[in-house]
Amino acid sequence: MKRAIVTVVGKDTIGIIAAVCTYLAENRINILDISQTIVDGYFNMMMIIDVTELDKPFGTIADELARMGEEKIGVQIRCQKEEIFDLMHRV
């Protein structure tokens, strides 16, 4: 199984989770774990996803999610392969 981490951060608004989950489902990406919080009007979500069955290159998925976040939802969406995420967040 190939896994990736999706993070979503920004001002809370209606439909953030729906938009991200719809995009993932349309691209055959399964959500393995999800956590989200809202603190003083700011939305923060982290997802672990299974990218084993991608029909598109991983970079395309990451770019499309980032663009969707900026242009349609007004949040920052970042998608990273699990091994890269782990290396970046090692203490």
SEGUBA-361068 format. One record per residue (C-alpha): chain; x, y, z; residue number from 1. Coordinates in nm, 3 decimals, decimal comma. Example, Ala and Ser with C-alpha at 12.3 -4.5 7.8 and 13.67 -1.06 7.14 Angstrom:
<rs>
> A/1,230/-0,450/0,780/1
> A/1,367/-0,106/0,714/2
</rs>
This chain:
<rs>
> A/0,000/0,000/0,000/1
> A/0,126/0,346/-0,091/2
> A/0,021/0,616/0,154/3
> A/0,024/0,993/0,149/4
> A/-0,063/1,274/0,389/5
> A/-0,309/1,550/0,303/6
> A/-0,321/1,862/0,519/7
> A/-0,585/2,133/0,486/8
> A/-0,553/2,465/0,670/9
> A/-0,749/2,787/0,643/10
> A/-1,046/2,993/0,750/11
> A/-1,343/2,768/0,823/12
> A/-1,616/2,765/0,562/13
> A/-1,898/2,536/0,454/14
> A/-1,803/2,245/0,229/15
> A/-1,429/2,204/0,289/16
> A/-1,451/1,837/0,386/17
> A/-1,709/1,765/0,116/18
> A/-1,494/1,918/-0,160/19
> A/-1,175/1,736/-0,056/20
> A/-1,349/1,400/-0,004/21
> A/-1,535/1,427/-0,336/22
> A/-1,209/1,493/-0,521/23
> A/-1,041/1,198/-0,351/24
> A/-1,330/0,962/-0,429/25
> A/-1,341/1,071/-0,794/26
> A/-0,971/0,982/-0,820/27
> A/-0,999/0,637/-0,655/28
> A/-0,821/0,750/-0,340/29
> A/-0,928/0,586/-0,014/30
> A/-0,918/0,777/0,315/31
> A/-0,751/0,560/0,578/32
> A/-0,764/0,807/0,868/33
> A/-0,892/1,159/0,917/34
> A/-0,869/1,418/1,192/35
> A/-1,007/1,770/1,185/36
> A/-1,042/2,056/1,426/37
> A/-1,169/2,410/1,422/38
> A/-0,998/2,658/1,652/39
> A/-1,135/3,012/1,675/40
> A/-1,271/2,995/1,319/41
> A/-0,966/2,830/1,163/42
> A/-1,000/2,486/1,005/43
> A/-0,726/2,223/1,027/44
> A/-0,755/1,873/0,879/45
> A/-0,506/1,591/0,833/46
> A/-0,579/1,279/0,631/47
> A/-0,384/0,963/0,565/48
> A/-0,479/0,834/0,222/49
> A/-0,411/0,526/0,011/50
> A/-0,274/0,626/-0,330/51
> A/-0,213/0,272/-0,457/52
> A/-0,478/0,288/-0,733/53
> A/-0,404/0,631/-0,881/54
> A/-0,487/0,681/-1,249/55
> A/-0,289/1,009/-1,256/56
> A/0,069/1,082/-1,153/57
> A/0,103/1,168/-0,782/58
> A/0,234/1,516/-0,867/59
> A/-0,080/1,590/-1,067/60
> A/-0,299/1,491/-0,772/61
> A/-0,098/1,714/-0,537/62
> A/-0,115/2,009/-0,780/63
> A/-0,490/1,968/-0,842/64
> A/-0,562/1,954/-0,468/65
> A/-0,351/2,266/-0,406/66
> A/-0,521/2,453/-0,690/67
> A/-0,869/2,345/-0,574/68
> A/-0,792/2,466/-0,222/69
> A/-0,676/2,808/-0,337/70
> A/-0,929/2,872/-0,614/71
> A/-1,248/2,703/-0,494/72
> A/-1,234/2,674/-0,115/73
> A/-0,991/2,942/0,003/74
> A/-0,770/2,705/0,203/75
> A/-0,420/2,564/0,167/76
> A/-0,411/2,195/0,072/77
> A/-0,084/2,006/0,073/78
> A/-0,040/1,644/-0,034/79
> A/0,289/1,465/0,036/80
> A/0,404/1,107/0,008/81
> A/0,420/0,952/0,355/82
> A/0,797/0,899/0,350/83
> A/0,860/1,265/0,262/84
> A/0,619/1,385/0,531/85
> A/0,792/1,162/0,788/86
> A/1,137/1,292/0,695/87
> A/1,022/1,653/0,716/88
> A/0,870/1,605/1,062/89
> A/1,144/1,404/1,231/90
> A/1,278/1,552/1,551/91
</rs>
